[in-house]
Amino acid sequence: MITLGLILLLIGFLLAIHILWIIGLVLLIAGVVIWIMGSMGRTVGGRRHFY
């Protein structure tokens, strides 16, 4: 999710497509939050680890 967010951020920025930039930013933030919660040992969405 983090990687997809970064890719969409880059594509949206380089091609000046704002909706891709916004979607990439949302995916990046959600991925980081899930990663942090998973690393703290909390179960997120029924899974203990997200890779």
Rosetta blueprint (number, residue, H / E / L):
1 M L
2 I H
3 T H
4 L H
5 G H
6 L H
7 I H
8 L H
9 L H
10 L H
11 I H
12 G H
13 F H
14 L H
15 L H
16 A L
17 I L
18 H H
19 I H
20 L H
21 W H
22 I H
23 I H
24 G H
25 L H
26 V H
27 L H
28 L H
29 I H
30 A H
31 G H
32 V H
33 V H
34 I H
35 W H
36 I H
37 M H
38 G H
39 S H
40 M L
41 G L
42 R L
43 T L
44 V E
45 G L
46 G L
47 R E
48 R L
49 H L
50 F L
51 Y L
